[in-house]
């Protein structure tokens, strides 16, 4: 079994969905590393371990994430950028040393794809299904709260009817599409509050880092954002290497599904 934590990030031109996958055998090891990281953040930045770290807030200096002398204080955007890049390094290091960790990414241009929120999730679920099927495993999905109806309805549809077009003109049987239900994604999606789930927060950081790579202007997070280039966040997604599932899209060097 592989657990997938689903994150998303939206900018002015792009919509990103990310799935952080963790094999159940690796979950305790990854959880321990995340716990140790959050304790280190508390020691260095005075950020309590139960504070939700949302990527957009970190980079914009929004929210009073630190608690010093009994008072909630803001972090600087530079400190927020350091925390976000640390989170990505944690995921990459876990993929390299523990194994059983992968990241699947979809990035759609909003002007090029109708119903891009639904389309991005469709693409993501199909890539997750292909990944676990190739590994002779099954997947279980964990979403942040919100959007439950769309996610549940799409999951049910793809479990029963999922016509996939051929990469070429036709499949071997001559048909232009083949019904490939996502049978290896089981149990139905679960919904949790990202406030209390550090792995959902990491998935959000990865999605936002990809958005900043694709759309490095302050418009991606307009309120108080100092800009991805100023903070170097437009390069942060490049931290991920071993963790990336490049089989998700052979057309992209980072495996990002773009259409």
Secondary structure, 3 states (H helix, E strand, C coil): CEEEEEEEEECCCEEEEEEEEEEHHHHHHHHHHHHHHHHHHHHHHCECCCCCCCHHHHHHCCCCCEEECCEEECCCHHHHHHHHHHHHHHHHHHHHHCCCEEEEEEEEECCCCCCHHHHHHHHHHHHHHHHHHHCCCCEEEEEECCCHHHHHHHHHHHHHCCEEECCCCCCCCCCCEEECCCCCECCCCEEECHHHCHHHHHHHHHHHHHHHHHCCCHHHHCCCCCCHHHHCHHHHHHHCCCCECHHHCCCCCCCCECC
